[in-house]
Amino acid sequence: MLKVWGRNNSSNVQKVMWGIAEMGVPHERIDAGRQFGVVNEPAYREKNPNGMVPTVEDEGVVLWESNAILRHLARKHGRLMPASLADQARVDMWMDWQQTVLGQGVGPVFIGLVRTPAEQRDMPAIEKAKQASIAAVAILDAELEKHLFVVGNTFTVADIPIGIMMFRYKTLIPEAPARAHVDRWYQSMQDRPAFREHVSSIPLT
């Protein structure tokens, strides 16, 4: 059985859990990280030398990095991955974009507003990160004008990490301008039971 180490309020763990739920993969999740500890124990560090979450063990294969885990599970189980090589490359592209562009804006907003006490917040830096997030979402909106989901007209693993970042974006930057295509797509994410179970029902902490 697939084992997942990580706390359920980690955005990166949520990626894996949402994907597992969509694919119907039998699994066991073990709390790890922050208040649960575990990640600094020698046995865990043997699996993941970074001491971060998530880590998975899948029939003897140990993996870390949430987007890589998602792609592995999608290919193994034949779910949520397009058939064509070109579309698989687009999945990789947009999942990388989540980390290198969208996440680079939303992440500092989350740290600044959720993890930092009010009296210690660097509000100019938070505002700069908000603007970077808004600019990133404009790029996503232009892509979603072309098709229903991030890569084509079928839900894929590319929608998962971006959907999680958009939950944080919508929660933490309510003043952001409406984007018709993103808003239509995000509503379809909210309508998915796995999103509600593993993302939107869990408070940001």
NORRAPE-V380758 format. One record per helix or strand of 3 or more residues. SS is the DSSP state (a for helix, b for strand). FROM is the first residue (numbers start at 1). LEN is the number of residues. Records with the same first field share a line. If there is no record, write none. Layout:
SS: FROM-LEN + FROM-LEN
//
This chain:
b: 2-4 + 27-4 + 55-4 + 61-4
a: 11-13 + 34-3 + 42-6 + 66-12 + 85-31 + 118-3 + 123-22 + 157-16 + 180-11 + 193-8
//
